[in-house]
Amino acid sequence: MKDPPLSINLLGKLTLSVGEHEIESLSRKTKALLGYLALTESREESRERLIGLFWSESPEERARASLRQALHEIRNALAPSRFEGLHADKLVVALDRTRIKVDLVDALRDALAGTPHPQLLTQQNLVDDIFGEVESSDPAFQTWVSAKRQTIRDQLIRHLETALRDEITITAKGRDIAAAIINLDQTHEEACRYLIRGHVADGAIGSALKVYKNLWDLLEAEYDVEPTQQTQDLIAEVKAALPFSGAPSGLEAPGGPAPLPATRIIASPPPSPPAGLSVDQQLAARDARLILSVGSFTLSGSELKRDYLAQGFRRELIACLVRFREWHIRDWAGAPASPTPSTQADEFVLDASGFESRKAVHLVLTLRDGINGTYLWSESLSLTLENWHQSQQNLVRRIASTLNVHVSAERLNRVMSRQLVDLKAYDIWLFGQATLLGFDVKRWDRAAELFRQVVQLMPDFAPAFSSLAQLNNSYHIVKPGTPRDANRTLQALAYAQEAARLDPLDSRSQLCLGWSHAMARHYEQAMIYIPLAHELNHNDPWTLVSAANCYAFCGRDAEARDIVDSMLKRMATVAPSALQWAYHTAVRFMIKDYEGCVSAADFAGDLNANVPGFKAAALYHLGRHDEARAELDHFFNVVRERWSSAEPATPATMTRWLLYLFPIASAESWARLRDGIAGAGAPVDGLSHHGW
């Protein structure tokens, strides 16, 4: 008889059992380690990554010894049940995936197949309890758990939403799907509308109105908003169809006046589902996501002192919008007013113009159809730091409602949960971001000073720490000739760890933490956080291209290729910017796509000084040696103009700067770059992998 599998239950309390035998003798950390292994895609993990996640505050040798002790403890605990599916060698620890059963993995697989897992129907917010009693095993693990819960919730809802939109008529399966979605997100109005229509089809009007009242009360109490117009229209149809006076079962729902008293009650069959069904059918019928192009936010006036506020509001609005997969976001700041490029998807354009006064920035925002130029709405906004958060939230809800896109209040609140405790500090951070994103070498140190001010004024503001980590990691890249600094690297890692601790759900925090580990040569630890950033914000082009870069430099070619290929497939919808093409250039070289590297470099131009260097190396590997030599000369000219070191800009020093610029994990990959530029004529004597 086949031995029973190891059952690892993560939904609810973390339990492990083999057959009828529950494994109770494990410590919290070893239970957490097994649960983590069970959630990895391959059910295996490197020892380096496990050490970084579960013994992040221990010296390396002590951490390795602790891992060995933990594995010994697990084997002893599993021995009585004769489970032999745990394997470990000098590099990796693995679970035999054919001999384990994980309820959360089953739930994710069921959702992908369009069926809600039974446990999702029994309890609300079940995902919030994953690893609940063991998450404090280590600060790094706690950060990972917080972010992982969110990606799991998003994944479950995404798959169940797709399944719900296939249920055009009211079915038992559809009701279960809607109920499971609401258990995951109680503000999910699309699922609420499905249940309302289902109750109406059953003739249970009171139950339909109760669903609506519960939604209304929650939105009002927790988020200070009303249901969307689509939901209010649906409930108005339900009430208008009532064949008798008053609300059935004595329940009065908010959202409109009660129907006029009737003089006579006439018996009739249960009402049919209301016409509001068409709203959600339209959602299901969309072949492609619509495109929302965010145009320029332009202020008039000769002496603009607050333009950075308007541009900061625009950047943060885009950062919010890209978190929703229901649309593609195009950063269209430099585009003319009309018309937009032709695409197969619906396209809409958001623009703003205005002026500044002593107390506020006054904007007039317009949303128009990108195909025919028809204006859908306009809205005046007096923007101050005091109303910043609420203005963004209202704007996203208004856009979503106009475009008939579902955005739940809970999800919107989560995406925009950052409250402004210190308005002065936030103002300084916005100005610092404008300075940082200007890529002006002379103002780079000024940006660092601004971010340090923010940290002092608002020590729990994660984006300030992310900005400092990003600045430290980029210092030697933005300032050609500047050597790497070990202290700056360690400082960046500390800043990134604090950012992720403060806000583990911010993809920027996870992205900076991954890059900071890579810059410190902790390549395995970097691969804990880069996938998290990707999962948290897989719709954001900047997150995607930055994650692809880190994957490529850390030797994860398949993941890097998948991302950049998927981005190019979307080019007809949202084309990369010149800066994004610069990222593509490095990725294409690292994954040995030399033709793609050359093409990306042509699109990128000289915005990043390292781009011509990668192009020269790629041309050499393609056998185009004359072009490679010419491109190397161009690289030297570009770098020489931007040289920021007291050391002379010679071919040798400029070559050293390029070869030590990025954290390339593989010696073979680094050698390809070295050999490429050496073949083009660059002096490489004395340079070695990880020589920085």
VOVEXRO-281010 format. One record per residue (C-alpha): y negated, z, x negated. Coordinates in steps of 0.001 Angstrom, whole numbers, padded with zeros to 6 digits, always signed. Layout:
<recs>
YZX/...
</recs>
This chain:
<recs>
+000000+000000+000000/-003474-000883-001224/-005531+002099-002398/-008479+002927-000100/-011933+001886-001333/-014719+004165-002458/-017086+004436+000524/-020723+004985-000424/-022891+005799+002584/-026602+005432+001907/-027911+005245+005489/-028681+008857+006295/-027233+011515+004015/-025758+010154+000778/-021998+010707+000900/-019083+009374-001138/-015467+009358-000043/-012138+007737-000821/-010071+007513+002333/-010200+010955+003963/-011187+012641+000703/-014941+013315+000385/-016251+013522-003177/-018343+016704-003222/-018202+017900-006822/-020815+015486-008185/-024301+016543-009217/-027354+015059-007506/-028076+012776-010449/-024547+011385-010711/-024471+010741-006953/-027789+008937-007286/-026426+006897-010198/-023403+005763-008177/-025611+004912-005214/-027908+002886-007452/-024975+000969-008951/-023713+000217-005447/-027040-001429-004549/-027336-003682-007599/-026495-007296-006873/-023585-007484-009324/-022611-003789-008936/-023169-003346-012668/-026060-002226-014835/-026826-001969-018528/-026744+001429-020180/-030320+000840-021366/-031561+000388-017815/-029655+003411-016486/-031121+005560-019246/-034628+004342-018456/-034182+005067-014759/-032358+008422-014781/-033402+010022-018091/-036879+008548-018496/-038360+011723-019974/-035592+012385-022521/-035401+011187-026142/-033129+008169-026479/-030204+009907-028187/-030207+012778-025716/-030427+010314-022820/-027426+008367-024115/-025427+011569-024418/-026440+012557-020877/-025228+009207-019539/-021879+009659-021295/-021570+013123-019757/-022456+011755-016302/-019758+009078-016551/-017241+011731-017621/-018243+013835-014594/-017791+010861-012238/-014333+010043-013604/-013213+013651-013215/-014518+013799-009641/-012770+010551-008691/-009479+011314-010440/-007832+013252-007548/-008351+010281-005223/-006926+007881-007851/-009971+005607-007652/-010111+003507-010823/-012917+001092-009928/-015474+002506-012373/-015677+000564-015639/-017866+001222-018663/-018174-000253-022133/-020774+000044-024879/-023292-002089-022982/-022755-001870-019217/-021488+000397-016451/-019939-001285-013405/-018209-000678-010094/-015410-002992-009009/-017067-004650-006004/-013661-005355-004437/-012897-001631-004329/-016097-000216-002851/-017633-000232+000620/-021377+000372+001022/-022850+000810+004504/-026320-000380+003473/-024904-003526+001903/-023006-004132+005156/-026220-003618+007159/-028092-006158+005028/-025222-008644+005321/-025047-008161+009104/-028803-008674+009446/-028593-011897+007450/-025884-013035+009874/-028149-012173+012805/-026371-009015+013964/-027817-005491+013847/-025632-002930+012094/-024523-000194+014557/-026309+002527+012595/-029639+000746+013029/-029288+001297+016778/-028798+005053+016539/-031885+006373+014764/-035483+005461+013999/-036753+005056+010433/-033265+005374+008968/-034368+003542+005823/-036776+006377+004990/-033791+008669+004341/-032107+006453+001732/-031541+008609-001391/-033590+011301+000369/-031845+014325-001127/-031466+012858-004647/-034653+010818-005169/-036275+013563-007257/-033519+013281-009890/-036015+011579-012211/-039647+010407-011855/-038703+006820-012709/-035900+006820-010150/-038234+008296-007533/-040698+005450-008102/-037884+002916-007792/-036571+004520-004579/-039976+004439-002873/-040393+000742-003561/-036751-000123-002830/-036875+001476+000607/-039778-000761+001494/-038086-003941+000287/-034934-003002+002236/-036933-002395+005415/-038782-005695+004996/-035541-007561+004353/-033817-006104+007418/-036781-006851+009672/-037179-010366+008273/-033567-011316+009005/-033531-009639+012414/-036801-011346+013394/-035232-014706+012612/-032222-013813+014754/-034414-012576+017618/-036320-015862+017733/-033007-017655+018236/-032441-015628+021426/-034578-017791+023700/-033145-016216+026850/-032556-012530+027486/-029127-011572+026089/-027314-008369+025217/-027378-009385+021566/-031105-010035+021755/-031705-006595+023258/-029763-004966+020410/-031698-006948+017821/-035030-005985+019395/-033985-002326+019605/-032939-002325+015936/-036257-003872+014899/-038198-001259+016863/-036155+001494+015225/-037316+000084+011882/-040925-000518+012989/-042074+001084+016233/-045215-001116+016338/-043310-004417+016248/-044863-006102+019276/-042662-009197+019271/-039574-007002+019696/-041382-004910+022311/-042215-008053+024282/-038546-009085+024232/-037485-005707+025636/-040231-005863+028262/-039024-009274+029414/-035456-007988+029440/-036340-005053+031672/-038256-007369+034014/-035224-009659+034238/-033162-006605+035270/-035737-005631+037857/-036470-002436+035897/-040239-002757+035993/-040713+000938+035277/-038727+000604+032066/-040798-002430+031067/-044034-000528+031606/-042640+002470+029729/-041982+000314+026644/-045578-000868+026857/-046981+002632+027358/-045035+003973+024371/-046406+001137+022257/-049950+001704+023532/-049821+005449+022894/-048458+004998+019367/-051027+002367+018397/-053847+004464+019808/-052732+007737+018221/-051618+006500+014808/-053671+003364+014165/-056622+003511+016599/-055972-000028+017873/-054745-001641+021082/-051764-003973+021497/-052479-007606+020693/-053807-009945+023334/-050400-011634+023660/-048771-008328+024604/-051572-007359+026974/-051358-010764+028660/-047615-010301+029116/-047993-006897+030750/-050762-008260+032991/-048305-010900+034243/-045713-008197+034867/-048146-006145+036924/-049486-009163+038792/-045940-010064+039874/-045245-006654+041430/-044382-007165+045127/-045559-003675+046142/-048420-001304+045519/-048647+001027+042568/-046467+001212+039522/-042730+001662+040091/-041210+005052+039336/-044693+006565+039299/-045476+005300+035775/-048965+003955+035157/-049352+001922+031967/-052720+001538+030270/-054402-001736+029559/-055968-002823+032833/-056817-001862+036396/-054094-000982+038852/-053249-003619+041453/-054966-003367+044842/-053045-001463+047540/-050863-003652+049689/-050671-003189+053446/-047062-004210+053675/-044057-003981+051390/-041821-007022+051455/-038339-006862+050002/-037719-009459+047341/-035248-010186+044557/-035948-008884+041058/-038789-010824+039428/-038070-013501+036864/-039080-013048+033243/-042823-013703+033047/-044347-016775+031498/-045382-014745+028461/-042041-015823+027012/-043747-018993+025784/-045766-017047+023215/-042665-016004+021303/-040948-019345+021880/-043857-020943+020047/-043237-018601+017127/-039580-019574+017041/-040331-023294+017333/-042555-023484+014268/-040882-025709+011689/-043052-024512+008812/-045379-021637+008087/-048987-022428+008710/-051481-022531+005857/-054511-020270+005747/-057030-021495+003187/-059584-018901+002146/-062751-020730+001165/-065847-019478-000600/-067722-016338+000369/-071267-017418-000505/-074405-015301-000526/-077880-016829-000479/-080801-015485-002485/-082254-015763-005961/-081459-012276-007283/-077990-011307-006136/-077042-007755-007091/-074117-007297-004696/-072306-010606-004959/-069438-008797-006679/-068921-006886-003394/-068537-010104-001409/-066179-011563-004020/-064262-008283-004277/-063844-008207-000489/-062549-011785-000639/-060054-010984-003428/-058755-007871-001690/-058518-009758+001618/-056392-012447-000063/-054266-009725-001687/-053629-008343+001802/-053008-011700+003481/-050409-012837+000942/-048273-009800+001758/-047384-011418+005086/-044763-014141+004915/-045881-015649+008240/-048391-017894+006457/-049107-019556+003137/-052412-018516+001590/-054436-021085-000338/-057225-019816-002590/-059696-022568-001881/-062889-021131-003340/-063968-024299-005083/-063153-026670-002232/-065713-028621-000225/-066348-027666+003395/-064180-030497+004774/-061681-031934+005141/-058651-030089+003816/-055784-031933+002099/-053258-033383+004501/-050036-031405+004877/-047150-031270+007302/-047995-027695+008307/-050858-026474+010461/-053831-025505+008316/-056785-023256+009018/-059777-022433+006840/-061607-019109+006579/-065130-019313+005132/-068003-016869+004863/-071689-017091+004080/-074446-014540+004218/-077043-012512+002388/-077471-009058+000954/-079814-006275+001937/-080525-002935+000355/-077703-001193+002230/-075089-003872+002964/-073750-007373+002468/-074121-009344+005689/-071474-012026+006219/-070809-014584+008921/-067101-015462+008834/-065740-018591+010489/-062185-019740+011114/-061722-023457+011737/-058905-025925+012203/-058418-027624+008859/-057282-030883+010441/-059954-031637+013017/-062682-029209+011930/-062809-027376+015273/-064206-023849+014924/-061894-021262+016495/-064160-018237+016127/-066988-016766+014126/-067756-013141+013452/-070698-011284+011912/-069893-008453+009538/-072210-005990+007807/-070024-004972+004888/-070426-001591+003230/-068023+000479+001189/-067858+002908+004110/-066443+000298+006523/-064530-001715+003899/-061005-000659+004920/-061568-000970+008660/-063328-004332+008266/-060349-005796+006403/-057883-004456+008945/-059859-005802+011893/-060265-009175+010210/-056536-009603+009518/-055660-008634+013097/-058266-011073+014452/-056925-013927+012318/-053318-013154+013273/-054151-012992+016962/-056072-016274+016895/-053276-018085+015064/-050545-016496+017223/-048940-014822+014217/-047119-011507+014576/-048497-008751+012329/-047353-005260+013281/-049831-002394+013091/-047441-000290+010998/-047003-003072+008463/-050706-003842+008296/-051504-000173+007827/-048916+000051+005059/-050299-002979+003250/-053839-001635+003538/-053107+002074+003334/-055498+002741+000469/-058257+005021+001714/-061547+005174-000159/-062001+008769-001222/-064837+008124-003674/-067024+005184-002654/-068958+005199-005908/-065736+004961-007915/-064482+002097-005748/-067780+000297-006247/-067377+000640-010019/-063777-000618-009804/-064870-003725-007878/-067490-004469-010506/-064900-003888-013237/-062474-006286-011556/-065179-008955-011406/-065793-008402-015121/-062079-008471-015972/-061330-011607-013956/-064217-013433-015604/-062124-013581-018822/-065335-013168-020814/-064254-011801-024193/-067642-010207-024786/-067418-008219-021527/-063764-007165-021882/-064603-003809-023454/-067188-003206-020738/-064454-003635-018113/-062365-000992-019890/-065280+001445-019794/-065733+000841-016070/-062054+001445-015279/-062039+004651-017305/-065018+005836-015253/-063044+005148-012076/-060056+007135-013359/-062315+010115-014039/-064003+009892-010639/-060900+009020-008588/-057768+010108-010529/-055387+009214-007672/-056553+005581-007342/-053581+003493-008540/-055389+000111-008916/-057659+001575-011605/-054617+002530-013688/-053056-000902-013068/-056283-002542-014214/-056317-000474-017410/-052683-001341-018103/-053376-005028-017499/-056407-004931-019769/-054550-003206-022612/-051584-005565-022326/-053881-008610-022388/-056309-007484-025082/-054730-009413-027964/-054170-012441-025692/-057754-012743-024467/-059161-012086-027948/-057467-014603-030278/-056826-013151-033701/-056697-009560-032498/-053474-008005-033807/-051138-006052-031589/-051831-002332-031517/-048918+000059-030960/-051205+002768-029588/-052731+000346-027097/-049223-000671-025992/-048164+002948-025427/-051416+003612-023582/-050776+000627-021310/-047298+001955-020530/-048695+005382-019650/-051341+003828-017389/-048737+001644-015662/-046359+004562-015116/-049161+006533-013475/-050104+003562-011271/-046502+003204-010080/-046225+006941-009476/-049414+006964-007398/-048602+003838-005372/-045015+002613-005821/-045415+000151-002914/-048206-001784-004652/-046609-004823-006284/-049391-004813-008879/-048309-001353-010024/-044674-002438-010395/-045677-005698-012085/-047854-003887-014629/-045084-001371-015300/-042581-004158-015920/-044943-005989-018275/-045846-002755-020077/-042176-002058-020776/-041723-005624-022021/-044757-005336-024307/-043164-002178-025732/-039881-004126-026263/-038147-002148-023506/-036750-005359-022076/-033994-003787-019992/-036395-001298-018419/-038812-004140-017656/-036105-005726-015539/-036058-002680-013261/-039656-003178-012156/-040261-006941-012266/-037620-007588-009547/-039205-004806-007468/-042648-006411-007753/-041110-009750-006779/-039373-008235-003738/-042469-006310-002643/-044745-009351-002672/-042650-012502-002925/-045260-014524-001049/-048076-014011-003577/-048390-016888-006098/-049817-014546-008749/-046967-012078-008406/-044483-014945-008531/-045864-016681-011604/-046383-013425-013507/-042859-012264-012656/-041494-015654-013758/-043278-015251-017104/-041798-011822-017700/-038335-012984-016624/-038580-015887-019088/-039755-013774-022021/-037022-011204-021300/-034308-013882-021373/-033674-014085-017613/-033923-017887-017502/-032201-018372-014136/-034600-016049-012310/-037617-017608-014028/-036468-021124-013179/-035812-020241-009535/-039362-018945-009121/-041256-021798-010786/-039074-024425-009108/-039694-022855-005705/-043430-022788-006419/-043422-026488-007258/-041554-027248-004039/-044492-025649-002258/-047048-027728-004187/-047718-029973-001202/-048699-026811+000638/-050315-024615-002002/-050880-026175-005433/-051090-023868-008487/-054492-023211-010041/-055249-024117-013670/-054573-020526-014726/-051244-020519-012887/-050336-023785-014625/-050927-021971-017925/-048247-019473-016905/-045949-022340-015893/-046404-023851-019374/-044919-020819-021132/-042104-020446-018593/-041078-024094-018894/-040923-023835-022678/-038872-020634-022609/-036277-022136-020232/-036047-025286-022432/-037722-027576-019898/-039905-029294-022480/-040972-032170-020218/-042039-029629-017608/-043892-027663-020288/-045927-030708-021333/-046736-031612-017719/-047796-028047-016882/-049974-027908-020006/-051758-031088-018929/-052629-029440-015606/-053644-026166-017298/-056033-027639-019851/-057522-025250-022395/-058197-022341-020053/-055730-020218-022051/-055910-020753-025800/-052126-020489-026234/-051338-023440-023926/-051841-026211-026557/-049541-024263-028899/-046666-024286-026410/-047354-027951-025679/-047257-028863-029383/-043888-027115-029809/-042487-028826-026699/-043644-032261-027886/-041891-031711-031210/-038616-030768-029494/-038932-033933-027373/-039104-036003-030556/-042756-036976-029979/-043793-035833-033441/-047117-037658-033783/-048293-036256-030454/-047077-032812-031525/-049185-032906-034705/-052257-034023-032752/-051738-031266-030177/-051341-028657-032920/-054694-029736-034381/-056175-029370-030910/-054626-025892-030647/-056239-024846-033927/-059629-026134-032756/-059430-024288-029427/-058344-021006-031021/-060915-021275-033813/-063731-021509-031254/-062535-018306-029558/-061518-016358-032664/-062317-012655-032278/-061094-011206-035558/-062910-010418-038793/-059999-012113-040557/-060697-015841-041121/-059216-018283-038599/-056864-020213-040873/-053822-022229-039766/-051639-019365-041023/-053482-016600-039123/-053732-018682-035945/-050015-019486-036097/-049174-015822-036569/-051322-014948-033548/-049409-017422-031354/-045935-016398-032498/-046647-012690-032018/-048535-013132-028746/-045788-012505-026179/-042789-010131-026058/-039912-012589-026520/-036624-010695-026272/-034309-013373-027660/-034463-014187-031367/-033120-017666-030550/-035914-018333-028044/-038546-017117-030483/-037056-019350-033177/-037393-022385-030873/-041118-021725-030561/-041451-021149-034303/-039486-024278-035192/-041440-026360-032687/-044856-025569-034092/-043502-025633-037653/-042229-029141-036998/-045707-030051-035772/-047134-028816-039076/-047899-025106-038610/-047273-022730-041554/-044635-020163-040529/-043533-018677-043861/-043010-014923-043717/-043035-014722-039915/-040031-013146-038203/-038881-012228-034719/-040470-008955-033587/-042577-008963-036737/-045518-007477-034871/
</recs>
